[in-house]
């Protein structure tokens, strides 16, 4: 049996003890896990980006017509993480992925400069992001069911400040707070214990 290039290299690295075995999951499992952070009513219409054999970059696994874009868990890292964000954030998120893929270290500085120069759009309304993070064992690789991962809820409010929102700009137990105030990446953080 001949393996595709990326999979063959991953398998050789694993056999040599340099890496964990590849854990690329079938598209339907990636999709089920990717939409898990979303409220139930948004799951069926979400676009899902994930991974296919032979590609290290995200590809569209399911084109949706709903309000959210979901990212499948990256099979190359050692944790489970998936995130879904409002479609209006896609230019901002896609630019970040492109910069990281190119090896750029100052992603936020570059995106902020592009937003301020009018070359990158940010939504003009609040936009939600839902995520789940945990050890690899939180994902059932047979079904895509996620149990025990920690949720995080965020609402992007570009350029908002503590003064404009009435929110603290430092974490407070059981209170929402504003992270990155005054920047294009300003967002309200919510914790599950609230």
C-alpha positions, -999 to 999 in steps of 0.1 A, spaced: 0 0 0 14 34 -9 7 62 16 2 99 6 34 120 11 24 139 43 10 108 60 40 88 50 64 114 65 43 116 97 44 78 100 82 77 94 87 104 120 65 84 145 84 52 138 117 70 144 103 83 177 102 119 166 65 124 168 31 110 178 13 89 153 -10 109 130 -46 112 142 -64 125 112 -101 118 118 -127 112 91 -145 143 79 -178 134 96 -160 130 130 -142 163 125 -174 180 117 -193 166 147 -165 177 171 -160 211 154 -196 222 159 -197 209 196 -190 244 211 -220 260 194 -255 263 208 -276 235 192 -296 258 169 -264 270 151 -248 236 145 -266 224 113 -258 255 93 -222 261 103 -194 260 78 -166 236 90 -130 239 82 -108 209 89 -81 186 77 -77 162 48 -49 137 40 -21 154 22 -29 189 34 -14 207 64 -37 237 59 -74 239 68 -98 230 40 -136 233 38 -151 200 51 -187 214 50 -200 246 34 -228 260 55 -252 288 51 -255 297 88 -239 324 109 -208 305 121 -175 291 109 -161 262 129 -125 250 130 -118 213 135 -92 202 160 -57 203 146 -44 168 144 -8 179 148 -10 193 183 -12 175 217 -45 188 229 -81 190 218 -93 224 207 -121 236 185 -136 270 180 -166 285 162 -168 322 154 -194 344 137 -190 346 99 -184 383 101 -150 376 118 -138 354 89 -116 380 72 -98 387 105 -94 350 114 -84 339 78 -57 366 78 -44 354 111 -42 318 98 -24 330 67 2 350 87 8 321 111 11 296 81 38 320 66 57 318 99 49 354 110 53 360 148 37 394 150 2 384 138 -17 409 160 5 438 152 2 432 114 -36 427 115 -41 458 137 -21 479 112 -41 465 83 -74 472 100 -63 508 108 -52 512 72 -86 500 59 -71 469 42 -87 443 66 -123 445 77 -137 439 113 -174 436 120 -192 467 130 -214 448 154 -207 424 183 -196 389 171 -195 357 191 -169 330 194 -174 297 212 -146 272 219 -138 239 237 -103 230 249 -91 199 268 -68 169 266 -71 146 236 -92 122 257 -121 146 257 -128 136 221 -143 103 212 -125 97 178 -152 72 167 -181 96 170 -168 131 174 -185 134 208 -168 158 232 -170 154 270 -151 172 297 -135 199 275 -135 234 290 -158 259 272 -149 296 266 -173 322 253 -162 355 238 -179 384 221 -158 406 198 -165 443 202 -137 459 181 -122 491 197 -144 489 228 -129 501 260 -137 497 297 -152 532 296 -174 525 265 -187 492 278 -187 496 316 -167 463 319 -136 457 339 -104 453 318 -89 427 341 -103 392 349 -127 392 379 -142 360 393 -177 353 380 -178 386 360 -174 392 323 -144 414 314 -129 432 284 -97 418 270 -75 438 246 -95 470 252 -92 498 226 -79 474 199 -95 458 169 -93 425 189 -112 438 219 -135 411 232 -157 404 262 -146 372 280 -172 350 298 -163 321 320 -185 290 324 -187 295 362 -207 327 357 
